[in-house]
Amino acid sequence: MEFLQPATWSEALAMKAAHPEAMPIAGGTDVMVEINLDHHRPASIIDLTRIRELGEWGTQDGWLRIGAGVTYARLIDELGDRLPGLAMASRTVGSPQIRNRGTVGGNLGTSSPAGDAHPPLLACDAQVELASTSGIRRVPVREFFTGPKRNAARKDALIAAFLIEPAP
């Protein structure tokens, strides 16, 4: 298994373009289970843990833009008052260890029907921000999921963030 470790977002996008089959990983809570159970063994992995932008969040045109690497624990602590439904769902995710590593970005990427973050994202008409070397596109989450463990991300794209309106 090839292990790629970009230091910048532009490096990550270039690596994904050069290795479209590579599995992105940040928290790894879903991916590592698949590997450990020998259900899926990707030829290469792109470790996104060094990418600062993925761990950031802020406001943009009235929406909250939350980087794909923001953990469930941070969502609960830092955004629970603005996103109570997503914070409530985040509290149900595994153990404290999983909440400290797992991310909504990873939950979106695996597109598992058991994804804890999916119901509040669907209920709030969230958007998924996908990035590649050819640009950025935003996809409504209801169009992002195309089936169990399938989504609308292109092979050369990475999930950069998700956008959601704060609770009134």
C-alpha positions in Angstrom: 0.0 0.0 0.0 1.4 3.4 -1.0 1.1 6.1 1.7 1.0 9.7 0.4 1.3 12.6 2.9 0.8 16.0 1.4 1.7 19.1 3.5 -0.6 21.6 1.7 -4.1 21.5 0.2 -2.7 22.1 -3.3 -0.4 19.1 -2.9 -3.3 17.0 -1.7 -5.3 18.0 -4.8 -2.4 17.3 -7.1 -1.9 13.9 -5.4 -5.5 13.0 -5.8 -5.4 14.0 -9.5 -2.3 11.8 -10.0 -3.7 8.9 -8.0 -7.5 9.0 -8.5 -7.9 5.6 -6.9 -6.2 6.8 -3.6 -8.4 6.7 -0.5 -8.3 9.9 1.5 -8.0 9.6 5.2 -8.1 12.1 8.1 -9.7 10.5 11.2 -9.7 7.1 9.6 -12.4 5.7 11.9 -14.3 4.1 9.0 -11.5 3.4 6.6 -9.3 1.6 9.1 -12.2 -0.7 10.1 -12.6 -1.7 6.4 -8.8 -2.3 6.2 -8.5 -4.2 9.5 -11.5 -6.5 8.6 -9.9 -7.0 5.1 -13.1 -5.7 3.5 -11.3 -3.1 1.4 -7.6 -2.6 0.9 -6.9 0.5 -1.2 -3.7 0.6 -3.4 -2.9 4.0 -1.9 -3.9 6.3 0.9 -3.7 10.1 1.0 -3.2 11.2 4.6 -4.9 14.6 5.0 -4.1 15.2 8.7 -1.4 17.8 7.9 -3.8 20.0 5.9 -4.6 23.0 8.1 -7.6 24.2 6.0 -9.5 21.0 6.6 -9.7 21.7 10.3 -11.0 25.2 10.0 -14.6 26.6 10.1 -16.1 30.0 9.6 -19.1 31.9 8.2 -19.6 32.5 4.5 -22.6 34.3 3.0 -24.8 33.4 6.0 -23.7 29.7 6.0 -21.3 27.9 8.3 -18.5 26.5 6.2 -17.0 23.6 8.1 -13.8 22.0 6.9 -14.0 18.2 6.2 -11.4 17.6 8.9 -13.3 19.2 11.8 -13.9 16.4 14.3 -17.2 15.5 16.0 -15.8 16.6 19.3 -15.0 20.1 18.0 -18.5 20.3 16.3 -20.1 19.6 19.7 -17.8 22.0 21.7 -17.4 24.8 19.2 -20.6 24.7 17.1 -23.2 23.0 19.3 -25.1 26.3 19.9 -25.3 27.1 16.2 -25.9 23.5 15.0 -27.8 21.8 17.8 -29.2 19.0 15.5 -25.7 18.1 14.2 -24.2 18.4 17.6 -26.9 16.0 19.0 -26.1 13.5 16.2 -22.4 13.9 16.8 -22.8 13.0 20.5 -24.1 9.6 19.3 -21.0 8.8 17.3 -19.0 5.9 18.9 -16.9 6.5 21.9 -15.0 9.7 23.0 -12.0 8.4 21.1 -14.0 8.1 17.9 -15.5 11.6 18.4 -12.0 13.0 18.9 -10.8 11.5 15.5 -13.9 11.0 13.4 -15.1 13.8 11.0 -18.2 14.6 9.1 -16.1 14.8 6.0 -15.1 11.2 6.4 -18.8 10.3 7.1 -19.7 12.0 3.9 -16.9 10.3 2.0 -17.8 6.8 3.0 -21.4 7.5 2.3 -22.5 4.7 4.6 -26.2 4.5 5.2 -25.4 4.3 8.9 -23.7 7.8 8.8 -24.7 9.6 12.0 -24.3 13.0 10.5 -26.4 12.4 7.4 -29.9 13.0 8.8 -29.2 16.5 10.1 -27.3 17.4 7.0 -30.2 16.2 4.8 -32.8 17.9 7.0 -30.9 21.2 6.8 -30.2 21.1 3.0 -26.5 21.2 3.6 -24.1 21.4 0.7 -20.9 19.4 0.1 -17.9 21.3 -1.2 -15.8 19.2 -3.5 -12.4 20.3 -4.7 -10.0 19.1 -7.5 -7.2 20.6 -9.5 -9.9 21.7 -12.0 -11.8 23.8 -9.4 -14.5 23.7 -6.7 -18.1 22.6 -7.0 -20.8 22.5 -4.4 -23.4 19.7 -4.4 -26.6 19.7 -2.3 -26.2 16.8 0.2 -29.5 15.3 -1.1 -27.8 14.9 -4.5 -24.4 13.9 -3.1 -25.5 10.5 -1.9 -26.2 8.3 -5.0 -26.6 5.0 -3.2 -25.3 2.9 -0.3 -21.5 3.8 0.0 -21.7 5.8 -3.3 -21.6 9.5 -3.9 -21.3 12.2 -6.5 -17.6 12.9 -5.9 -15.5 12.5 -9.0 -12.4 10.3 -8.7 -10.0 13.2 -8.8 -11.9 15.2 -6.1 -11.6 15.6 -2.3 -14.2 16.8 0.1 -13.1 20.2 1.3 -16.0 21.2 3.5 -19.7 21.1 4.0 -21.9 24.2 4.3 -24.9 24.4 6.5 -27.2 27.2 7.7 -27.0 27.9 11.4 -30.1 27.2 13.5 -32.3 30.2 13.8 
